[in-house]
Amino acid sequence: MDQIQTEIEAIHSQIKALRTERDTLTIKEIVPENESPEKIAQAYRRQAREAAQISAEVKGIDNAIAALEAQLKQKQRQLKSLQQGSQSLSLEQQVENATEKAYDHAERINELAAELVEELRALKAIAYDLDPSYWQLYHKPFITGIRSISVPYLRSDQDVLMIAKLII
């Protein structure tokens, strides 16, 4: 893409140089004062030859400018299509990168959920053993609501992440 951009800039500068050169091409005007008829005739003939040569040069410059402008349009179309291709590719890359990050976070959440499940089960076992003694001493339960505990975790169903509950 950078190469095409460089080529476009080179074409622009060449067109500018050709236009400047074309603007500098002029036919010298004849001022036939105090000249002999032969010198006046020679001056007009020379002017006719120079005019034909300058006209041919101008025509060549105009043709070169037209060819360069056509090439410039083609390069600009090529650059535009590459930019559009890279944008859609980068969008695809962005989605792929974000998906990868999401799966990394989902994996970390599931690791934490597994640890939390272990800790809650350990606490539940302790509470189960402690509860009768705690009741006798304080006349109330040690932990309440332990039967309806759930931990969120993520699972993947055909490339779709789903948050689910793991009931302990």
C-alpha positions as CSV (number, residue, x, y, z in Angstrom):
1,M,0.0,0.0,0.0
2,D,2.9,2.4,0.8
3,Q,4.4,1.6,-2.6
4,I,1.2,2.6,-4.4
5,Q,1.0,5.8,-2.3
6,T,4.6,6.6,-3.3
7,E,3.8,6.0,-7.0
8,I,0.7,8.3,-6.8
9,E,2.9,11.0,-5.3
10,A,5.5,10.6,-8.1
11,I,2.7,10.8,-10.8
12,H,1.4,14.0,-9.1
13,S,4.8,15.6,-9.1
14,Q,5.5,14.6,-12.8
15,I,2.1,16.1,-13.9
16,K,2.9,19.3,-12.0
17,A,6.4,19.5,-13.7
18,L,4.9,18.9,-17.1
19,R,2.2,21.6,-16.6
20,T,4.9,24.0,-15.5
21,E,7.0,23.2,-18.5
22,R,4.0,23.6,-20.8
23,D,3.3,27.0,-19.3
24,T,6.9,28.2,-20.0
25,L,6.7,27.3,-23.7
26,T,5.9,30.4,-25.7
27,I,6.4,31.7,-29.1
28,K,8.6,34.7,-29.4
29,E,6.7,37.7,-30.9
30,I,8.2,39.4,-33.9
31,V,8.7,43.1,-33.8
32,P,9.6,44.1,-37.5
33,E,10.7,47.6,-36.9
34,N,13.5,49.0,-39.0
35,E,14.3,45.6,-40.5
36,S,14.9,44.8,-44.1
37,P,12.2,42.9,-46.0
38,E,14.4,39.8,-46.1
39,K,15.0,39.8,-42.4
40,I,11.3,40.2,-41.7
41,A,10.5,37.2,-44.0
42,Q,13.2,35.1,-42.3
43,A,11.8,36.1,-38.9
44,Y,8.3,35.0,-39.8
45,R,9.6,31.7,-41.3
46,R,11.6,31.0,-38.2
47,Q,8.6,31.8,-36.1
48,A,6.5,29.4,-38.1
49,R,9.1,26.6,-37.6
50,E,9.3,27.4,-33.9
51,A,5.6,27.5,-33.6
52,A,5.2,24.1,-35.2
53,Q,8.0,22.7,-32.9
54,I,6.4,24.3,-29.8
55,S,3.0,23.1,-30.9
56,A,4.3,19.6,-31.2
57,E,6.0,19.8,-27.8
58,V,2.8,21.1,-26.2
59,K,0.8,18.3,-27.9
60,G,3.4,15.8,-26.6
61,I,3.2,17.3,-23.1
62,D,-0.7,17.2,-23.2
63,N,-0.6,13.6,-24.3
64,A,1.9,12.7,-21.5
65,I,-0.3,14.5,-18.9
66,A,-3.4,12.6,-20.2
67,A,-1.6,9.3,-19.9
68,L,-0.3,10.1,-16.4
69,E,-3.8,11.2,-15.3
70,A,-5.2,7.9,-16.5
71,Q,-2.4,6.0,-14.7
72,L,-3.1,8.2,-11.6
73,K,-6.8,7.2,-11.6
74,Q,-5.9,3.5,-11.9
75,K,-3.4,3.8,-9.0
76,Q,-6.0,5.6,-6.9
77,R,-8.6,2.9,-7.6
78,Q,-6.0,0.3,-6.7
79,L,-5.2,2.0,-3.5
80,K,-8.9,2.4,-2.6
81,S,-9.6,-1.3,-3.1
82,L,-6.5,-2.2,-1.0
83,Q,-7.7,0.1,1.8
84,Q,-11.2,-1.3,1.7
85,G,-9.7,-4.8,1.7
86,S,-7.5,-4.0,4.7
87,Q,-10.4,-2.4,6.6
88,S,-12.5,-5.5,6.2
89,L,-9.5,-7.6,7.1
90,S,-8.8,-5.5,10.1
91,L,-12.4,-5.8,11.2
92,E,-12.1,-9.5,10.9
93,Q,-8.9,-9.3,12.9
94,Q,-10.5,-7.1,15.5
95,V,-13.3,-9.6,16.0
96,E,-10.9,-12.5,16.2
97,N,-8.7,-10.7,18.8
98,A,-11.8,-9.7,20.9
99,T,-13.1,-13.2,20.7
100,E,-9.8,-14.6,21.8
101,K,-9.8,-12.1,24.8
102,A,-13.3,-13.1,25.7
103,Y,-12.5,-16.8,25.7
104,D,-9.4,-16.0,27.9
105,H,-11.7,-14.2,30.4
106,A,-14.3,-17.0,30.3
107,E,-11.5,-19.5,31.0
108,R,-10.3,-17.4,34.0
109,I,-13.9,-17.0,35.2
110,N,-14.4,-20.8,35.1
111,E,-11.2,-21.3,37.0
112,L,-12.4,-18.9,39.7
113,A,-15.8,-20.5,39.7
114,A,-14.2,-23.9,40.3
115,E,-12.2,-22.5,43.2
116,L,-15.3,-20.9,44.6
117,V,-17.2,-24.1,44.3
118,E,-14.5,-25.9,46.3
119,E,-14.4,-23.3,49.0
120,L,-18.2,-23.2,49.3
121,R,-18.4,-27.0,49.5
122,A,-15.7,-26.9,52.2
123,L,-17.7,-24.2,54.1
124,K,-20.9,-26.2,53.6
125,A,-19.2,-29.3,55.1
126,I,-17.9,-27.4,58.1
127,A,-21.3,-25.8,58.6
128,Y,-23.0,-29.2,58.4
129,D,-20.7,-30.5,61.1
130,L,-20.8,-27.4,63.2
131,D,-24.6,-26.6,63.0
132,P,-25.9,-29.0,65.7
133,S,-23.3,-27.7,68.2
134,Y,-23.9,-24.1,67.2
135,W,-27.6,-24.6,67.6
136,Q,-27.2,-25.9,71.1
137,L,-25.0,-23.1,72.2
138,Y,-26.5,-20.1,70.5
139,H,-30.0,-21.3,69.5
140,K,-29.7,-20.2,65.9
141,P,-28.1,-21.6,62.8
142,F,-24.5,-21.0,61.9
143,I,-25.2,-20.3,58.2
144,T,-28.5,-19.8,56.4
145,G,-29.4,-20.0,52.7
146,I,-26.7,-22.6,52.0
147,R,-29.1,-24.9,50.1
148,S,-29.7,-22.4,47.2
149,I,-26.1,-21.4,46.4
150,S,-25.1,-21.1,42.8
151,V,-21.9,-20.0,41.1
152,P,-21.8,-18.4,37.6
153,Y,-19.6,-20.1,34.9
154,L,-19.4,-19.8,31.2
155,R,-19.8,-22.5,28.5
156,S,-19.5,-22.3,24.8
157,D,-22.3,-23.6,22.5
158,Q,-21.2,-23.4,18.9
159,D,-19.0,-20.3,19.2
160,V,-21.5,-18.6,21.5
161,L,-20.5,-18.0,25.1
162,M,-23.3,-18.6,27.5
163,I,-23.4,-17.7,31.2
164,A,-24.8,-20.5,33.3
165,K,-25.2,-21.3,37.0
166,L,-23.6,-24.1,38.8
167,I,-25.7,-25.1,41.8
168,I,-23.8,-26.3,44.8
